[in-house]
């Protein structure tokens, strides 16, 4: 019997309707983003567990069907091989007066009778073996059929349980993403700007943005910022909005942004306009929706704004890259690090 255990079971079973309903809602953008990503990962794990179980059970079903077919074939072959013996035994019992067995059945006591008795014993024994083999094969068939039935019943039960868990996780993930979207809207982010759906600001959809080449990201995977006309990849945008709110509390106004996502044409224009100071088109983090250029004091090295951002940006997954301190010197350039953001 193939084991029913499979990877992802613990994760899938950890989120039942009861436990999901008891979870408190996150209170800030970072928590919301992290909870959305966790919910999405739990959903992916549960779905993967279901697929693995289905594959395992399908394999077990096939193996049992193969065994049953082998037994059926073996039974037919056995019958063919021993059919002559069975027919002969049946004939002797039906017509005991004929053939070499006649002396035995008439009761004559001589050597031929002993030979006939020996032949009869052999034939009866052969028939008994046929019956015994058939009985064993039948029992084995019944056993395998019962195992197959148990597997099918277990499969249906497991699939039903996982389907409920997946549905609960899907609803939880959707609820968190909706809460995140509402929080962004309250902070002035127009998540549906330009006809895009709210999915553009869904951090669980970041993998879809990663499928596009640098500088060729469509509007559908770029989340607007509070600063008009500026946009970033969802995870970077959410982190920047959180950082922007912290900056606003410190300086009484939002951050000044001169540039964010740049498409390939914009990268080429800047590269030719500022040779030696702009990344080669198609290699800039601006083209991935992971970088911004700032103004309003941050662009002045060692200003109060620059120092504050340097000291606090990593708390939100943002940083001033090493190269921007010297080659080329760009105090205004800041980048979002997904690995750093995932640790928050």
N, C-alpha and C positions, 0 to 999 in steps of 0.2 A: 504493500500500500504506500503510495507516495505521500510524504508529509504535507500537511496543510499549512505549515508555517511559511512565511515569505517576508522579504525585506519590506520595511515601511509599515508593518502591522502596528508597532507601538505608536508611531506618529499618527496613523490613521485613527486608532482607537482613543487617542488622547483628547480628541475634540468631539464630545457628544453634545446633543442639544442642551443638556443641563449645564455642563461645564461652560459651554460657549455663552449661555445666557447669563452666567454669573460673572463673566469678565467685565471689569470696569472699562468704560470708554477712555481712550487716551486723551490727554488734556492739551497737548501742543503739537505743532507741525512735525517735529522730529519723532515724537512718540507715534503719531498717526502714520507717518511714513513707514516707520519700523514695523508697526503692527500690521499695516497693509502688506508689507513684504513677507512677514511671518505667516500671515493668513494665506497668502498666495502660495508660499512654499509648502505649507501643510496640505493645501488642496492638491498641489502637484504630487506630493508624496503619496497621498491617499489614492489618487488616480493611478499612479504608477503601481501601487500595491495591488489594486484591483486588476490591472492589466496583467501583472505577473501571476496572480492567482488564476486568472482565466486561462493563461497560457499553460500553467502547470496542470490544471484540471483537464484541459483539452488533451494534453499529452497523455495523462493517465487514462482518459476515456479511450484514446486510440490504442494504447497498449492492451487494455482489457478486451477491446473488440478484436484485436489481432489474436489474442490468446483463445478467445471463444471460437474464432474462425479456424484456428489450428486444431482445436479439439473436435470441431465438427468434421473437419477433413480426416482426422485420425480415426474417428468413429466409422466413417464411410469406408476407409481403407481396411479397417479391421473386419468389417462385415464382409467385404469382398474376399478377403483372404480366407476367412473361416466359414464362408457360406456353404461350400461343398460338404464340410464336416457336419455342419448343422443339419443340412438337408438329409445326409445319410442317416444320422441318428434319428431324425423324425420319421424317415421311411421305414427303418427297422422296427420302430415302435408301432407304426401303423400296419405293417405287413410282417409280423414276426415269423411267418411260416416259410418265407422265401430266403434264397441266397445261402451263404455259408453259415448263417446263424440258425438255420432250421434245426439241426441236431440239438442245439442248446435249448431252444424253446420247447422241443418235444420231450426233454427230460432224459435222453440217452446218456449213460455214464461211460464215456470213453475219452481218449486223448483229444479228439476233435472238439468234444464239448469244452474241455479246459481251454483250448485255443480260442474257441468262440467266446468263452467267458472273458478271457483276457482282452479280446478285441472289443467286446461290449464295454468292458470297464474303461478301456482307452477312449472309446467314442463318447461315453457318458462324461468322462472326465473332461474331454475336450469341450463338450457342450457347456459344462459347468464353468470352465474357464471363460468361455465366451460371455456367459451371463455375468460372471464376476467382473470381467473387464468392462462390460457395458455399464454395470452398476457404478464402478469407480469413475468412469468417464462422466456419467450422469451427475454424480455427486460433485465432481470437480466443476462441471458446467454450472450447477446450481450455486456453488460457492463463488465462482467468478461473477456470475450474474448478480448475486447479492452485493458483492464488492462494488460492482459498477453502479448499482442502484444507490448504495450509500454515498458514493462519490458524487453522483448527480444531485442527491438531496443536500449534501454538504455544500456543493457548489452554489446551489440556489440560495441557501441560507447565508453563506459568506457574501455573495454578491448583493443580497438584500441589505445586510448589515453595512457593508461598505458604501452602498448607494445612499443610505440614510446619512452616514458620516460625511460623505462627499457633498451631499446637498446642504448639510449644516455648515460645512466649511465654506462652500460657495456663497451662501447667504451671509456668513460672517465677513468674508472678504469683501463682498459687495457693500455691506453696511459700513465697513471701515473706509473704503474708498469714497463712498458718498459723504461720509463725515469729513474726510480730508478735503473734498471738493468744496463743501460748504464753508469750511474754515478758510480756504483760499479766497473764496468769493468775498467773505466778510473782511478780508484784509486788502481787498481791492484788485484781486487777480480775476480777470475776465476769462474764465476757463473755456468758454465757448466762443471766444473772439475769432473773427474771420471765418465763421461757419464751421470751425473744428468742433469735434465732440469733446466732452469732458475727459475722454480717454487719453487725450494728449497730456494731461496732468496726472495720470495714473502711474505711480512708481512701479507697479507690477507689470507694466507694459514696456519697460525700458529695453527688454531684449529685442523688441521689434525695431526700435531706433538703431540698435547696434547692427542691424542687417543692412543698413544703407551705407554707401561710401561717404567718406569725409566730404562735407560741403554739399551733399545731395539729399539731406534729410527733408522729408516732406513736412508740410505744416501740421499734418495729423499726428506727428510724434514730437512736436515742439510745444512746450507749455509757456504761455505768456507770463511776463514778469509784471510787477506793479508799475514799473517804468514803461511808459507807452512805447510801443514798437519794438520792445526787447523780448527775446524768448530764448529758452534753453531746453535741454533734455529734461524730462519730468523730474528725475531724482535731483539733478543739479538745481532746477528751478525751485523746488520745494525747499531745499536747503538754503538757497539764496534768499528766499522770502523770509525764512526764519532768521537768517543772519541780518537781513535788512531791518526787521522789527527790533532786533537787539541794538542795532546801530541807531535807529530812530529814537529809542529810549535814551541812549547815551548822548546823542547830539541834537535831538529835537527835530530832525528831518531825515528823510530817507536817503539812501546812498545815491550818488549821481553816477549814471551808467552811460558811457559813450558808445559802447559796442558790446554785443553778446554773440549769438550765433551768426556766423558768416557763411553764406553759400559759396560755391566754388568761384563764381564770377566775381564776387566781392573780394575773395582772397587774392585773386589774380590782379585786380585793380590796385589793391593795397601793396602787393608785392612789387609791382612795377613803379608805384609812386614812392615807395620807401625801400629801395633796394638795400639789403643788409640788415634791415630792422624788422622785417616781416617773415614769417615762416613760408617755406615753399608751398605753393597752392596744393591742397590735398593732404597737408601734414599738420595743419594748425588745429589746436584743440578747440578753437572757435568753430571749426567746421564739424566738430562732434557735438556741439551744443554744451560744452563743458568749461567755457572760459568767458570772462567779462573784462572789459577795460573800464576803469573807474575814474571819476573826477571828483570835484568838490573837496579837495584837500588830500584825499588818499593818493592822488597822483604826485604829491610832493613827498619825496623821500624823507623819512623821520619826522613827518608832521604828526600832530596829535592824532589825526584820523588814521594815518598810515600805521602808527604804533599800536593804536587800539585794535585795528583790524588784524595786524600781525599777531597780536596776543590772543585774540578771540576767534579768529576765523576757523581754526582747526576744530573748534567745538561743534562746528556745523558742517565739517567735511571740506571746507574751502582752505586754500593756502596760497602763499606767494611762492612760486617755484624758485629753486636755487638759481637757475640760469638768469631769471629776471632781475637778480641783484647786481649782475655784472655783464653778461654777454647775451644779448644786448641789455642794457640797463633800462628796465621798464617797471617802475614802481606802480604804475596803474594797472598792470596785468595780473589777474588772479584766476586761479583754476580750481575746479571741483575735482576731488579725488574719490572715485567710487569706492575704492578699498577703504579709505579713511572713513568715508560716510557710512559704510556698512558696519563699522565698529562702534558707532555712536549708540 
